Amino acid sequence: MSTSPCVFCRIVEGAEPSQTVYEDEHVVAFLNLAQVTKGHTLVVPREHHRNLADIPLEAASAVMRATVLVSRQVTGALRAEGVNLWHASGETAWQSVFHFHIHVVPRYDVTDLVLPWVEIEHPVESLAGLAAEIRSQAAG
């Protein structure tokens, strides 16, 4: 019996029940208990990484590869016409389980979900300072 406080770690260990739809040596994908749409699946790395700032690039690559495969699997099996991918890092971004994960949300109709934000378009020139500020932080 696992004593991990992380529910996703317990699922990966097999100590917590889940409905797995895909797994490999790096990743496990299972149905979300809270189905936003039919087939809503979570893709998680086997190793615990808290969020986007914590996950090594190699692990993130493995999760993204599996996310593509799971998206194809879910949309093909359920004949979904589209898919949304969702990730949240940090409480302010609505992360609720602090084990890196990506939501695969099959879409059947344009009205089965609503956008969580309102887009405000800016003239491209007005974004120059913001782009420079972001470029000044070295990627890594």
C-alpha positions in Angstrom: 0.0 0.0 0.0 1.4 3.4 -1.0 1.7 6.2 1.4 2.3 8.9 -1.3 0.2 12.0 -0.7 0.0 12.4 -4.5 -3.0 10.7 -6.0 -1.4 10.5 -9.5 1.7 8.8 -8.0 -0.6 6.3 -6.3 -2.4 5.7 -9.6 1.0 5.2 -11.4 2.0 2.7 -8.6 -1.2 0.8 -8.9 -2.2 1.7 -5.4 -5.2 3.8 -6.5 -7.8 2.5 -8.9 -8.0 4.0 -12.4 -9.1 3.2 -15.9 -5.8 3.2 -17.9 -6.0 3.7 -21.6 -2.3 4.0 -22.4 1.0 3.4 -20.7 4.7 3.1 -21.6 7.9 3.2 -19.6 7.6 6.9 -19.0 3.9 7.8 -19.0 0.5 6.6 -17.8 -2.8 7.9 -19.3 -6.1 7.3 -17.6 -9.7 8.5 -17.7 -10.4 11.5 -15.6 -13.0 10.8 -12.9 -14.5 14.2 -13.7 -15.4 13.7 -17.4 -15.6 17.2 -18.9 -16.6 15.4 -22.2 -16.8 11.7 -22.9 -13.2 10.3 -23.0 -11.5 13.1 -21.0 -8.1 11.6 -20.3 -5.1 12.6 -18.1 -1.6 12.0 -19.3 1.0 11.9 -16.5 4.7 11.1 -16.2 5.5 8.0 -14.1 8.0 10.1 -12.0 6.6 12.9 -9.8 7.2 16.4 -11.2 5.2 19.2 -9.6 4.6 21.4 -12.6 6.0 22.8 -15.9 8.8 24.5 -14.0 9.8 21.3 -12.4 9.6 18.7 -15.2 12.8 17.9 -17.0 12.7 18.4 -20.8 13.1 14.7 -21.5 10.1 13.8 -19.3 8.1 16.6 -20.8 8.9 15.3 -24.3 7.8 11.8 -23.3 4.5 13.2 -21.9 3.9 15.2 -25.1 4.6 12.2 -27.3 2.1 10.1 -25.3 -0.4 13.0 -25.4 -0.3 13.0 -29.2 -0.8 9.2 -29.3 -3.6 9.3 -26.7 -5.3 12.1 -28.5 -5.4 10.0 -31.7 -6.5 7.0 -29.8 -9.4 8.7 -27.9 -10.7 10.7 -30.9 -10.5 7.7 -33.2 -12.2 5.4 -30.8 -14.9 7.8 -29.8 -15.3 9.5 -33.2 -14.6 12.9 -31.7 -14.3 15.7 -34.3 -11.6 17.6 -32.4 -9.6 17.7 -29.2 -8.4 20.3 -26.7 -5.3 19.9 -24.7 -5.2 21.6 -21.3 -2.4 22.1 -18.8 -2.2 24.3 -15.7 0.9 25.0 -13.7 0.5 26.6 -10.3 -2.5 27.5 -8.1 -3.1 30.8 -9.9 -3.4 28.8 -13.2 -6.0 26.5 -11.6 -3.7 23.5 -11.1 -5.5 21.3 -8.5 -3.3 18.2 -8.5 0.4 19.0 -8.1 1.8 16.3 -10.4 2.5 17.5 -13.9 -0.3 16.3 -16.3 -2.0 17.2 -19.5 -5.8 16.9 -20.1 -6.9 15.4 -23.4 -10.5 16.6 -23.9 -12.3 15.1 -26.9 -14.7 17.5 -28.6 -17.9 16.5 -30.2 -19.6 19.8 -30.8 -18.4 23.5 -30.7 -20.9 24.0 -27.8 -19.8 21.2 -25.5 -17.2 23.5 -23.7 -16.9 27.3 -23.2 -13.7 29.3 -23.3 -12.4 30.2 -19.8 -11.1 33.6 -20.9 -12.0 36.5 -23.3 -9.4 37.3 -26.0 -8.3 40.9 -26.4 -6.4 41.5 -29.6 -3.5 44.0 -29.5 -1.7 45.7 -32.4 1.5 43.7 -33.1 3.7 46.8 -32.6 2.3 47.2 -29.1 3.7 43.8 -28.1 7.4 44.6 -29.0 8.4 45.5 -25.4 6.7 42.4 -24.0 8.4 40.1 -26.5 11.8 41.7 -25.7 11.2 41.2 -22.0 10.4 37.5 -22.6 13.4 37.0 -24.9 15.7 38.4 -22.2 15.0 35.4 -20.0 17.1 32.6 -21.4 15.3 29.4 -22.3 16.5 26.3 -20.7 
